[in-house]
Amino acid sequence: MAIIDVIKYDGSPEVFAWKYPNHELGTWTQLIVNEAQEAILYKGGQAHDRFTAGRHTLNTANIPILNHVVNLPFGGDSPFTAEVWYVNKLHSLNIKWGTRSPLQLQDPKYQLFVKVRSFGQFGIQIMDARKFLNKLVGTLSVFNQEMLTEYFRGVLMMNIHEHISSYLVHRKISILEINAYISDISKHIQEQVAPIFEEYGIGLLNFYVDSINTPEDDPATKRLQEALAKRAEMNIIGFTYQQERTFDTLSHAAKNEGSIQSDLMGAGIGLSMGYGVGGTIGGAMSRLSSELKVMADEKLCPKCQRKNEQDAAFCTGCGSSLVAKDGSELPDVVKCQSCDDWMPRHTKFCPNCGDPYNPCSKCGADNEPNCSHCTKCGQAMPAPCRHCGEVIAANVKFCPHCGRETALTCSQCSHDVEQGQKFCVECGHKLT
């Protein structure tokens, strides 16, 4: 039976717990504990004493607990059976973690299903050696960094997946933007995981998410990257996706022989070639003019812009008159009251100055927004109902929206006045 003289451990810093292989110890055995280490003496499966940094002699004088657990019938020199555990209490800051399989989620911004993976590192320190050995190490002879990562992988992955999903789904953040929130995600995960580590006597010093990304071979990620690259290219060039599709359509139409579009495209391209395009242009223009004639036969309502038949007198959408009061058709173009430029009658705003078109129902002339009578023909302009505020035509006795009477009388002479009139035409009294 051997007598142990010196016990010490100078192994790898990645080892958190190490058990001395020989259980037969003797009194006067020297136990050396380095800085950032702690030794625990086990007897009969129970932890009886702990030793901090320094040199310790195992005898009944220095370790009173041995009087109760060790039977020394030979004057204190007899060997005894016990276990010595070394616990590394160094700050370990480079413990790596990573997702084994990507997490599949739907990008809330681009509505594509993408595979998400992440990796990073965290740091720990053994705070309570007895709790750590009793709850986590057990009967193992060694416990290292790799084993700790495997033990806590489930807890880590659950919280990591939960927080990444929360940022993507609930906060409506794209996977391409989530790396901007890594600091917040790391902090939240550390707050969730730290109490679990404390149950095993481990203090979580920090937790970092180094990157959240998608696999390079993921088809959805490739399509998303190509689409974003295309959008960036179009923004630089200065046209939209719809314009690009229009260019593509025109290009294909020029290649499609026998159609109107191809004849027009071919005619335009052929102009640069000089000769031989007269027949093509003539035929294409003939067919194009027939199509434009159909559009010319339509009459637009000046009020709601609905298309009507050319000979229609009233709009089929809003019922407004499409002809002047004297039976003649309203002019196709009118002069803007703001800039005196000519504009189409069917427009809502002047294309030259942007002033809104306020047409007269009789002659179609443009008037100022608050004008009570047409400045050209004197026709009363539409005015808001004094009850509900809806704009109604002049000379209407009952509002078509609220049904209440719209006729007014002058308070001075009781003469009937029109809706929107500011002064009585009979006595000149100002109307309120």
RODO-2510 file (C-alpha; in nm, 4 decimals, decimal comma):
residues 432
     n   res          X          Y          Z
     1     m     0,0000     0,0000     0,0000
     2     a     0,1576     0,3228    -0,1241
     3     i     0,1878     0,6382     0,0785
     4     i     0,1182     0,9525    -0,1287
     5     d     0,3650     1,2314    -0,0673
     6     v     0,2452     1,5157    -0,2960
     7     i    -0,0835     1,5769    -0,4797
     8     k    -0,1180     1,8578    -0,7361
     9     y    -0,2766     1,9281    -1,0755
    10     d    -0,1177     2,1347    -1,3538
    11     g    -0,3399     2,0276    -1,6449
    12     s    -0,5172     2,2118    -1,9268
    13     p    -0,7214     2,5220    -1,8407
    14     e    -1,0077     2,3718    -2,0458
    15     v    -1,0571     2,1125    -1,7685
    16     f    -1,3029     2,2383    -1,5080
    17     a    -1,2900     1,9391    -1,2699
    18     w    -1,0292     1,6628    -1,2227
    19     k    -1,0221     1,3738    -0,9738
    20     y    -0,6909     1,2427    -0,8436
    21     p    -0,6746     0,8791    -0,9651
    22     n    -0,5385     0,7232    -0,6417
    23     h    -0,7818     0,6963    -0,3507
    24     e    -0,5289     0,5789    -0,0902
    25     l    -0,3978     0,8778     0,0972
    26     g    -0,1819     0,8984     0,4037
    27     t    -0,1349     1,1491     0,6755
    28     w     0,1383     1,4029     0,6147
    29     t     0,0505     1,3951     0,2429
    30     q     0,1154     1,7325     0,0818
    31     l    -0,1808     1,8802    -0,1091
    32     i    -0,0796     2,1687    -0,3384
    33     v    -0,3541     2,3956    -0,4733
    34     n    -0,2623     2,6597    -0,7315
    35     e    -0,4182     3,0024    -0,7715
    36     a    -0,7652     2,9911    -0,9366
    37     q    -0,8029     2,6311    -0,8112
    38     e    -0,9977     2,4740    -0,5295
    39     a    -0,9601     2,1207    -0,3914
    40     i    -1,2456     1,9233    -0,2354
    41     l    -1,1830     1,6190    -0,0105
    42     y    -1,4455     1,3437    -0,0374
    43     k    -1,4817     1,0576     0,2101
    44     g    -1,7545     0,7964     0,1785
    45     g    -1,9166     0,9863    -0,1093
    46     q    -1,9513     1,3084     0,0903
    47     a    -1,7577     1,6334     0,0619
    48     h    -1,5915     1,7048     0,3988
    49     d    -1,3449     1,9858     0,3439
    50     r    -1,2207     2,2273     0,0799
    51     f    -0,8774     2,3754     0,0264
    52     t    -0,7931     2,7064    -0,1393
    53     a    -0,4610     2,8153    -0,2939
    54     g    -0,1519     2,7039    -0,1014
    55     r     0,0233     2,3936     0,0407
    56     h    -0,1846     2,1795     0,2779
    57     t    -0,0738     1,8832     0,4915
    58     l    -0,3273     1,6046     0,5379
    59     n    -0,3104     1,5251     0,9113
    60     t    -0,5459     1,5372     1,2061
    61     a    -0,3827     1,8476     1,3474
    62     n    -0,4344     2,0587     1,0364
    63     i    -0,7601     1,8944     0,9264
    64     p    -0,9799     1,8344     1,2326
    65     i    -1,2499     1,6753     1,0188
    66     l    -1,0220     1,3731     0,9725
    67     n    -1,0753     1,2819     1,3390
    68     h    -1,4355     1,1958     1,2521
    69     v    -1,3972     1,0320     0,9131
    70     v    -1,0616     0,8579     0,9326
    71     n    -0,9736     0,5738     1,1705
    72     l    -0,6086     0,6128     1,2645
    73     p    -0,5127     0,3217     1,4921
    74     f    -0,1394     0,3611     1,4297
    75     g    -0,0714     0,7014     1,5755
    76     g    -0,1829     0,9095     1,2828
    77     d     0,0563     0,7596     1,0271
    78     s    -0,1850     0,5073     0,8766
    79     p    -0,3123     0,5558     0,5192
    80     f    -0,6837     0,6105     0,4560
    81     t    -0,9190     0,6023     0,1544
    82     a    -1,0481     0,9351     0,0215
    83     e    -1,0998     1,1262    -0,3039
    84     v    -0,9400     1,4559    -0,3957
    85     w    -1,1113     1,6757    -0,6586
    86     y    -0,9507     1,9772    -0,8209
    87     v    -1,1907     2,2445    -0,9525
    88     n    -1,0646     2,5078    -1,1963
    89     k    -1,2111     2,8469    -1,0988
    90     l    -1,0323     3,0397    -1,3738
    91     h    -1,2341     3,2781    -1,5939
    92     s    -1,2982     3,0848    -1,9167
    93     l    -1,4067     3,3371    -2,1778
    94     n    -1,3677     3,1472    -2,5049
    95     i    -1,6287     2,8708    -2,4873
    96     k    -1,7664     2,8349    -2,8399
    97     w    -2,1233     2,7538    -2,9350
    98     g    -2,3109     2,7205    -3,2645
    99     t    -2,6296     2,5833    -3,4177
   100     r    -2,5921     2,2299    -3,5521
   101     s    -2,8814     2,2607    -3,7990
   102     p    -3,0251     2,5863    -3,9439
   103     l    -3,3554     2,7182    -3,8143
   104     q    -3,6129     2,7685    -4,0922
   105     l    -3,8123     3,0920    -4,0638
   106     q    -4,0113     3,3213    -4,2911
   107     d    -3,8539     3,6579    -4,3554
   108     p    -4,1253     3,9090    -4,2530
   109     k    -4,0086     4,1764    -4,4967
   110     y    -3,9605     3,9723    -4,8144
   111     q    -4,1939     3,6786    -4,7266
   112     l    -3,9354     3,4153    -4,8177
   113     f    -3,8595     3,1061    -4,6111
   114     v    -3,4907     3,1147    -4,5220
   115     k    -3,2616     2,8962    -4,3138
   116     v    -3,0998     3,0812    -4,0242
   117     r    -2,7912     2,9754    -3,8291
   118     s    -2,5834     3,1493    -3,5644
   119     f    -2,2667     3,1070    -3,3606
   120     g    -2,0722     3,2846    -3,0895
   121     q    -1,9004     3,2356    -2,7538
   122     f    -1,9574     3,2829    -2,3817
   123     g    -1,7523     3,2922    -2,0626
   124     i    -1,8043     3,1187    -1,7276
   125     q    -1,6474     3,0758    -1,3844
   126     i    -1,7088     2,8005    -1,1290
   127     m    -1,8541     2,9902    -0,8333
   128     d    -1,9612     2,7037    -0,6035
   129     a    -1,7272     2,4038    -0,6365
   130     r    -1,9340     2,1650    -0,4217
   131     k    -2,2580     2,2409    -0,6043
   132     f    -2,0789     2,2055    -0,9385
   133     l    -1,9318     1,8647    -0,8473
   134     n    -2,2476     1,7269    -0,6865
   135     k    -2,4968     1,8373    -0,9531
   136     l    -2,3017     1,8255    -1,2753
   137     v    -1,9837     1,6140    -1,2493
   138     g    -2,1007     1,3209    -1,0370
   139     t    -1,8871     1,0092    -1,0758
   140     l    -1,6917     1,1288    -1,3788
   141     s    -1,3163     1,1467    -1,3423
   142     v    -1,2786     1,4599    -1,5533
   143     f    -1,5110     1,7359    -1,6733
   144     n    -1,3886     1,9694    -1,9484
   145     q    -1,5095     2,2534    -2,1667
   146     e    -1,6472     2,0318    -2,4434
   147     m    -1,8609     1,8344    -2,1990
   148     l    -2,0008     2,1549    -2,0469
   149     t    -2,0989     2,2835    -2,3925
   150     e    -2,2772     1,9548    -2,4688
   151     y    -2,4608     1,9595    -2,1358
   152     f    -2,5953     2,3124    -2,1864
   153     r    -2,6459     2,3003    -2,5647
   154     g    -3,0193     2,2358    -2,5334
   155     v    -3,0735     2,5326    -2,3023
   156     l    -2,8624     2,7586    -2,5217
   157     m    -3,0259     2,6568    -2,8493
   158     m    -3,3768     2,6947    -2,7091
   159     n    -3,3144     3,0532    -2,5980
   160     i    -3,1154     3,1426    -2,9094
   161     h    -3,3882     3,0157    -3,1434
   162     e    -3,6570     3,1886    -2,9383
   163     h    -3,4902     3,5298    -2,9470
   164     i    -3,3916     3,5127    -3,3144
   165     s    -3,7474     3,4110    -3,4065
   166     s    -3,8854     3,6908    -3,1893
   167     y    -3,6781     3,9549    -3,3662
   168     l    -3,7650     3,8217    -3,7111
   169     v    -4,1347     3,7517    -3,6653
   170     h    -4,2654     3,9795    -3,3904
   171     r    -4,0432     4,2821    -3,4528
   172     k    -4,0718     4,2544    -3,8338
   173     i    -3,6954     4,2611    -3,8915
   174     s    -3,5480     4,1019    -4,2022
   175     i    -3,2759     3,8388    -4,1721
   176     l    -3,0536     4,0763    -4,3698
   177     e    -3,0937     4,3407    -4,0989
   178     i    -3,0824     4,1288    -3,7829
   179     n    -2,7049     4,1607    -3,7339
   180     a    -2,7688     4,5215    -3,6327
   181     y    -2,9492     4,3864    -3,3242
   182     i    -2,6853     4,1312    -3,2155
   183     s    -2,5960     4,3290    -2,9023
   184     d    -2,9561     4,3313    -2,7771
   185     i    -3,0042     3,9634    -2,8621
   186     s    -2,6846     3,8685    -2,6755
   187     k    -2,7938     4,0629    -2,3679
   188     h    -3,1404     3,9065    -2,3619
   189     i    -3,0070     3,5532    -2,4028
   190     q    -2,7570     3,6057    -2,1180
   191     e    -3,0375     3,7253    -1,8896
   192     q    -3,2392     3,4121    -1,9675
   193     v    -2,9550     3,1591    -1,9413
   194     a    -2,7615     3,2958    -1,6395
   195     p    -3,0075     3,1661    -1,3716
   196     i    -2,9877     2,8153    -1,5200
   197     f    -2,6090     2,8131    -1,4946
   198     e    -2,6278     2,9384    -1,1345
   199     e    -2,8269     2,6296    -1,0347
   200     y    -2,5114     2,4263    -1,1055
   201     g    -2,2699     2,6600    -0,9281
   202     i    -2,1560     2,8298    -1,2505
   203     g    -2,1469     3,2037    -1,3067
   204     l    -2,2126     3,3241    -1,6626
   205     l    -1,9653     3,6082    -1,7186
   206     n    -2,0748     3,7085    -2,0676
   207     f    -2,2587     3,5819    -2,3717
   208     y    -2,1883     3,6936    -2,7271
   209     v    -2,3617     3,6242    -3,0586
   210     d    -2,0903     3,6711    -3,3183
   211     s    -2,3070     3,6298    -3,6282
   212     i    -2,6557     3,5387    -3,7484
   213     n    -2,6586     3,4384    -4,1136
   214     t    -2,7965     3,2018    -4,3740
   215     p    -2,6139     2,9166    -4,5530
   216     e    -2,4535     3,0255    -4,8786
   217     d    -2,6095     2,7330    -5,0682
   218     d    -2,9657     2,8120    -4,9572
   219     p    -3,1774     2,8741    -5,2749
   220     a    -3,4099     3,1224    -5,1023
   221     t    -3,1155     3,3280    -4,9814
   222     k    -2,9643     3,3302    -5,3293
   223     r    -3,2906     3,4541    -5,4839
   224     l    -3,3215     3,7240    -5,2204
   225     q    -2,9647     3,8419    -5,2719
   226     e    -3,0089     3,8467    -5,6505
   227     a    -3,3333     4,0457    -5,6200
   228     l    -3,1746     4,3014    -5,3872
   229     a    -2,8718     4,3317    -5,6139
   230     k    -3,1036     4,3875    -5,9104
   231     r    -3,2998     4,6530    -5,7212
   232     a    -2,9788     4,8317    -5,6250
   233     e    -2,8673     4,8241    -5,9882
   234     m    -3,1982     4,9706    -6,1080
   235     n    -3,1819     5,2436    -5,8417
   236     i    -2,8357     5,3397    -5,9618
   237     i    -2,9391     5,3398    -6,3287
   238     g    -3,2599     5,5288    -6,2525
   239     f    -3,5554     5,3123    -6,3583
   240     t    -3,8047     5,0856    -6,1833
   241     y    -3,8870     4,7181    -6,2163
   242     q    -4,2051     4,8029    -6,4097
   243     q    -4,0057     5,0111    -6,6557
   244     e    -3,7571     4,7298    -6,7008
   245     r    -4,0406     4,4873    -6,7693
   246     t    -4,1766     4,7354    -7,0241
   247     f    -3,8383     4,7445    -7,1967
   248     d    -3,8293     4,3650    -7,2014
   249     t    -4,1828     4,3489    -7,3424
   250     l    -4,0965     4,5919    -7,6216
   251     s    -3,7850     4,3948    -7,6993
   252     h    -3,9799     4,0686    -7,7251
   253     a    -4,2539     4,2384    -7,9262
   254     a    -3,9992     4,3529    -8,1816
   255     k    -3,8916     3,9913    -8,2241
   256     n    -4,2518     3,8625    -8,2600
   257     e    -4,3191     3,8774    -8,6329
   258     g    -4,6684     3,9493    -8,7667
   259     s    -4,8011     4,1559    -8,4730
   260     i    -4,8760     4,5279    -8,4547
   261     q    -4,6117     4,5747    -8,1884
   262     s    -4,3474     4,4023    -8,3955
   263     d    -4,4335     4,6117    -8,6995
   264     l    -4,4002     4,9321    -8,4971
   265     m    -4,0767     4,8182    -8,3337
   266     g    -3,9443     4,7006    -8,6673
   267     a    -4,0437     5,0293    -8,8252
   268     g    -3,8658     5,2292    -8,5565
   269     i    -3,5533     5,0183    -8,5873
   270     g    -3,5713     5,0287    -8,9662
   271     l    -3,5742     5,4087    -8,9755
   272     s    -3,2052     5,4032    -8,9056
   273     m    -3,1538     5,1755    -9,2072
   274     g    -3,2928     5,4216    -9,4597
   275     y    -3,5104     5,2363    -9,7089
   276     g    -3,7620     4,9541    -9,7412
   277     v    -3,9802     5,0397    -9,4428
   278     g    -4,2638     5,2296    -9,6129
   279     g    -4,4918     4,9289    -9,6406
   280     t    -4,4263     4,8187    -9,2857
   281     i    -4,4859     5,1635    -9,1386
   282     g    -4,7952     5,2189    -9,3543
   283     g    -4,9542     4,8884    -9,2530
   284     a    -4,8677     4,9296    -8,8873
   285     m    -4,9977     5,2865    -8,8748
   286     s    -5,3184     5,1820    -9,0464
   287     r    -5,3888     4,9160    -8,7864
   288     l    -5,2783     5,1440    -8,5034
   289     s    -5,5080     5,4242    -8,6216
   290     s    -5,8030     5,1865    -8,6185
   291     e    -5,7282     5,1012    -8,2576
   292     l    -5,6880     5,4682    -8,1617
   293     k    -6,0200     5,5464    -8,3342
   294     v    -6,1976     5,3241    -8,0855
   295     m    -6,0432     5,5260    -7,8052
   296     a    -6,1379     5,8536    -7,9762
   297     d    -6,5025     5,7470    -7,9935
   298     e    -6,5183     5,7477    -7,6130
   299     k    -6,6242     6,0555    -7,4163
   300     l    -6,4821     6,1213    -7,0706
   301     c    -6,6980     6,2674    -6,7949
   302     p    -6,5441     6,5951    -6,6655
   303     k    -6,6542     6,5113    -6,3117
   304     c    -6,5737     6,1409    -6,2505
   305     q    -6,3551     6,0666    -6,5579
   306     r    -6,5699     5,7673    -6,6551
   307     k    -6,5625     5,6594    -7,0212
   308     n    -6,8940     5,6997    -7,2055
   309     e    -7,0215     5,6564    -7,5584
   310     q    -6,9432     5,9423    -7,7948
   311     d    -7,3105     6,0370    -7,8396
   312     a    -7,4009     6,0044    -7,4670
   313     a    -7,5646     6,3116    -7,3104
   314     f    -7,5213     6,2056    -6,9477
   315     c    -7,2447     6,0175    -6,7649
   316     t    -7,3310     5,6565    -6,6808
   317     g    -7,1250     5,6796    -6,3629
   318     c    -7,2356     5,9996    -6,1869
   319     g    -7,5196     6,1296    -6,4075
   320     s    -7,3470     6,4586    -6,4890
   321     s    -7,4366     6,6302    -6,8169
   322     l    -7,1910     6,5740    -7,0996
   323     v    -7,3262     6,8581    -7,3170
   324     a    -7,3675     7,2304    -7,2649
   325     k    -7,6962     7,3849    -7,1525
   326     d    -7,7718     7,5053    -7,5045
   327     g    -7,7359     7,1528    -7,6431
   328     s    -7,3893     7,1975    -7,7910
   329     e    -7,1045     6,9714    -7,6870
   330     l    -6,8594     7,0950    -7,4299
   331     p    -6,5166     7,1942    -7,5694
   332     d    -6,2347     6,9405    -7,5660
   333     v    -5,9859     7,1933    -7,4301
   334     v    -6,0318     7,4811    -7,1860
   335     k    -5,8114     7,7631    -7,0660
   336     c    -5,6675     7,7397    -6,7144
   337     q    -5,7851     8,0335    -6,5012
   338     s    -5,4512     8,0355    -6,3169
   339     c    -5,1873     8,0288    -6,5920
   340     d    -5,4023     8,0857    -6,9110
   341     d    -5,2554     7,7689    -7,0625
   342     w    -5,4795     7,5295    -7,2557
   343     m    -5,5571     7,1949    -7,0925
   344     p    -5,7766     6,8932    -7,1803
   345     r    -6,1296     6,9160    -7,0436
   346     h    -6,1135     6,5633    -6,8961
   347     t    -5,8144     6,6442    -6,6722
   348     k    -5,8408     6,7170    -6,2993
   349     f    -5,5362     6,9424    -6,2729
   350     c    -5,3668     7,1792    -6,5124
   351     p    -5,0612     7,0007    -6,6576
   352     n    -4,8744     7,3318    -6,6738
   353     c    -4,9245     7,4819    -6,3249
   354     g    -5,1052     7,2062    -6,1325
   355     d    -5,4075     7,4211    -6,0445
   356     p    -5,7260     7,2104    -5,9922
   357     y    -5,9808     7,2208    -6,2744
   358     n    -6,3146     7,3631    -6,1465
   359     p    -6,5435     7,3294    -6,4523
   360     c    -6,8673     7,5108    -6,5211
   361     s    -7,1492     7,2651    -6,5873
   362     k    -7,2843     7,4859    -6,8710
   363     c    -6,9839     7,5939    -7,0743
   364     g    -6,6990     7,3902    -6,9217
   365     a    -6,4868     7,6969    -6,8446
   366     d    -6,2343     7,6772    -6,5594
   367     n    -6,3162     7,8869    -6,2532
   368     e    -6,1615     7,9644    -5,9181
   369     p    -6,2402     7,7108    -5,6410
   370     n    -6,4627     7,9460    -5,4353
   371     c    -6,6323     8,1152    -5,7312
   372     s    -7,0127     8,1351    -5,6971
   373     h    -7,0845     8,1992    -6,0685
   374     c    -6,8989     8,1105    -6,3859
   375     t    -6,6820     8,4003    -6,4992
   376     k    -6,7541     8,3175    -6,8640
   377     c    -7,1277     8,2458    -6,8869
   378     g    -7,2601     8,3466    -6,5419
   379     q    -7,3925     8,0004    -6,4584
   380     a    -7,4172     7,9345    -6,0830
   381     m    -7,1332     7,7074    -5,9712
   382     p    -7,1793     7,4032    -5,7437
   383     a    -7,1691     7,4930    -5,3743
   384     p    -7,1673     7,2982    -5,0476
   385     c    -7,4996     7,2116    -4,8867
   386     r    -7,5663     7,4327    -4,5846
   387     h    -7,6730     7,1253    -4,3857
   388     c    -7,4312     6,8416    -4,4672
   389     g    -7,1505     7,0205    -4,6526
   390     e    -7,1620     6,8012    -4,9663
   391     v    -7,1005     6,9874    -5,2930
   392     i    -7,4198     7,0003    -5,5023
   393     a    -7,5159     7,1618    -5,8321
   394     a    -7,6800     7,5036    -5,8479
   395     n    -8,0605     7,5450    -5,8604
   396     v    -8,1088     7,2155    -5,6725
   397     k    -8,3868     7,2573    -5,4190
   398     f    -8,3143     6,9421    -5,2178
   399     c    -7,9727     6,7993    -5,1341
   400     p    -7,9300     6,4502    -5,2916
   401     h    -7,7083     6,3467    -4,9969
   402     c    -7,9062     6,4547    -4,6883
   403     g    -8,2470     6,5241    -4,8500
   404     r    -8,2943     6,8604    -4,6791
   405     e    -8,4096     7,1776    -4,8550
   406     t    -8,1311     7,3912    -4,9974
   407     a    -8,3308     7,6970    -5,1148
   408     l    -8,2483     8,0216    -4,9386
   409     t    -8,4274     8,3569    -4,9057
   410     c    -8,2865     8,7030    -4,8435
   411     s    -8,3473     8,8187    -4,4858
   412     q    -8,3913     9,1772    -4,6090
   413     c    -8,6412     9,1411    -4,8966
   414     s    -8,7386     8,7673    -4,8786
   415     h    -8,6297     8,7223    -5,2410
   416     d    -8,5217     8,3688    -5,3401
   417     v    -8,1459     8,3346    -5,3774
   418     e    -7,9373     8,0526    -5,5209
   419     q    -7,7113     7,8149    -5,3321
   420     g    -7,3662     7,9721    -5,2783
   421     q    -7,4813     8,3263    -5,3672
   422     k    -7,3125     8,5930    -5,1530
   423     f    -7,5327     8,8978    -5,2294
   424     c    -7,9040     8,9285    -5,3024
   425     v    -7,9597     9,0226    -5,6705
   426     e    -8,2807     9,2077    -5,5757
   427     c    -8,1677     9,4414    -5,2943
   428     g    -7,7914     9,3822    -5,2789
   429     h    -7,8013     9,2683    -4,9162
   430     k    -7,5063     9,0518    -4,8099
   431     l    -7,6130     8,6973    -4,7417
   432     t    -7,4839     8,5009    -4,4422
***
